[in-house]
Every structure is written in structure tokens, then in C-alpha cells.
């Protein structure tokens, strides 16, 4: 562990070995081991870690490819939970929402320059897509309130 501590101290730009010990301990606790059935100590004690999104989406969570897809479905779930808790979304719609968020990310990823990406306005487009999807889910014909207020900063 001395070598681990020395390298972690260099990686984290510190000469304080006591901080390095905590970093090494955390790294060891997050490393799977054959002796533990390829689990990390946390999982041995508490069980497998699952995010709230994974718990709600089940196997559909595996379809999320990008952060935008994840953020979009999280925002939709959070909004519906807080404002329309009885609304049910079919699996096909969940997959569609994830794919639309991923496609938005893919579209921005094709852009080369920082200026093009800023002009693309990923956050604004995600907000627009969020409102569009909510309108579809809620089957709203009328103008929907400004949903951008619901998005986390």
C-alpha cells in the first residue's frame, strides 16, 4: 500500500500521506475481488447499488447511452412524480424518451467547434424536448406552463 499511497499522493497533488491513505482505502473498497464473488465491499454489505432511475426503469435503464438521455428521463419522471403521480408511461414511451435524449446528444456531438456547440444550445433544446414530451404524455392540447422552471439548475 506504500506504492499505492505514493502514487495517489502524486495523482492528487498532495504531500499529505494521511489524505493519501483515505484515497487508497476508498480505491480498495471500490475494487471487486474474486474472494468476494467479484463484488466490492459496499455491495457485500449493502447489496447491489441501483440509482432511483434504475429502480424505476428496471431493464429500460440499460438503454440509456448518454447523459442527455439520462437527464431527460430523470426530469420527466421527477415532474410526473411531483405533479401527476397517477400518470403511467408505457415501456415503449420510456424507450422513446431515452432515444430522443440520446439523439439530441448525438446531434450535438457531430458539431466540431465550440462556437457551433454553443450556437446549437443543447440545454435549450433539451428544455424544449422536455416540454414537447410532457405535452405528448399529458395529451395536452392547450399551452403547457413553462416547464423550464422544473428543470434542475
C-alpha positions in Angstrom: 0.0 0.0 0.0 3.0 2.3 0.3 3.3 2.4 -3.5 -0.4 2.9 -3.8 -0.3 5.8 -1.3 2.7 7.4 -3.1 1.1 7.2 -6.5 -2.3 8.5 -5.1 -0.5 11.4 -3.5 1.2 12.3 -6.8 -2.1 11.9 -8.7 -4.0 14.1 -6.2 -1.2 16.7 -6.0 -0.6 16.4 -2.2 2.2 15.6 0.1 -0.1 14.7 3.0 0.2 11.0 3.4 -2.8 10.8 5.7 -5.1 12.1 2.9 -3.4 9.6 0.6 -4.4 6.8 3.0 -8.1 7.6 2.7 -7.8 7.8 -1.1 -6.1 4.4 -1.2 -8.7 2.9 1.2 -11.5 4.2 -0.9 -10.0 2.7 -4.1 -9.5 -0.7 -2.4 -13.1 -0.6 -1.1 -14.4 0.0 -4.7 -12.3 -2.7 -6.2 -14.1 -6.0 -6.9 -12.4 -9.2 -5.6 -12.7 -12.8 -6.7 -12.8 -13.8 -3.0 -16.0 -11.7 -2.6 -17.6 -13.1 -5.8 -16.4 -10.1 -7.9 -18.2 -7.7 -5.6 -17.0 -4.6 -4.0 -17.2 -4.4 -0.2 -20.1 -2.0 -0.3 -22.2 -4.5 -2.3 -21.2 -7.3 0.0 -22.6 -5.4 3.0 -25.5 -3.3 1.5 -26.3 -5.2 -1.7 -26.1 -4.0 -5.3 -26.2 -0.3 -5.8 -29.0 1.0 -8.0 -29.9 4.6 -8.8 -33.5 5.7 -8.3 -33.8 5.9 -12.1 -32.6 2.3 -12.4 -35.0 1.2 -9.8 -38.0 2.9 -11.6 -37.0 2.0 -15.1 -35.7 -1.6 -14.5 -34.2 -3.1 -17.6 -35.1 0.0 -19.6 -32.3 1.8 -17.8 -29.8 -0.2 -19.7 -30.9 1.5 -22.9 -29.6 4.9 -21.7 -26.5 5.7 -23.7 -25.8 9.4 -22.9 -26.1 11.9 -20.1 -28.8 13.8 -22.0 -30.9 10.6 -22.3 -30.5 10.1 -18.6 -31.2 13.7 -17.6 -34.3 13.8 -19.9 -35.9 10.7 -18.5 -35.0 11.8 -14.9 -36.6 15.2 -15.4 -39.8 13.6 -16.9 -40.0 11.1 -14.0 -39.4 13.8 -11.4 -42.0 16.1 -13.0 -44.7 13.4 -13.2 -44.0 12.2 -9.7 -44.4 15.7 -8.3 -47.2 17.0 -10.5 -49.1 14.0 -11.9 -48.3 11.0 -9.8 -51.0 8.8 -11.2 -49.7 9.1 -14.8 -48.4 5.9 -16.2 -45.9 5.7 -19.0 -45.7 2.6 -21.2 -42.3 1.0 -21.7 -42.3 2.0 -25.4 -42.7 5.6 -24.5 -39.9 5.4 -21.9 -37.6 3.9 -24.5 -38.7 6.6 -27.0 -37.9 9.4 -24.5 -34.4 7.9 -23.8 -33.7 7.5 -27.5 -34.8 11.1 -28.2 -32.5 12.4 -25.5 -29.6 10.3 -26.8 -30.3 11.5 -30.4 -30.1 15.1 -29.2 -26.7 14.4 -27.6 -25.6 12.6 -30.8 -26.6 15.6 -32.9 -24.6 18.0 -30.7 -21.6 15.6 -30.7 -21.3 15.8 -34.5 -20.5 19.5 -34.2 -16.8 20.4 -34.4 -16.2 23.8 -32.9 -17.0 25.2 -29.5 -18.9 28.0 -31.3 -21.1 25.5 -33.2 -21.9 23.7 -30.0 -22.8 26.9 -28.2 -25.0 28.0 -31.1 -26.7 24.6 -31.0 -27.8 25.3 -27.4 -28.1 21.7 -26.1 -29.7 22.8 -22.8 -32.3 24.9 -24.5 -33.1 22.1 -26.9 -33.3 19.7 -24.0 -35.8 22.0 -22.3 -37.8 22.3 -25.5 -37.8 18.5 -25.9 -38.8 18.1 -22.2 -41.9 20.3 -22.7 -42.7 18.6 -26.0 -42.6 15.1 -24.4 -44.7 16.2 -21.4 -47.3 17.6 -23.8 -47.4 14.2 -25.5 -47.6 12.3 -22.2 -50.3 14.6 -20.8 -52.1 14.7 -24.1 -52.4 18.4 -23.7 -54.0 20.5 -26.5 -53.6 23.7 -24.6 -50.5 25.6 -23.9 -48.5 23.9 -21.1 -46.9 26.0 -18.4 -43.3 26.9 -18.6 -41.6 23.5 -17.7 -38.1 25.0 -17.7 -38.8 26.1 -14.2 -38.9 22.4 -13.2 -35.5 21.6 -14.5 -32.7 21.4 -12.0 -30.0 24.1 -12.3 
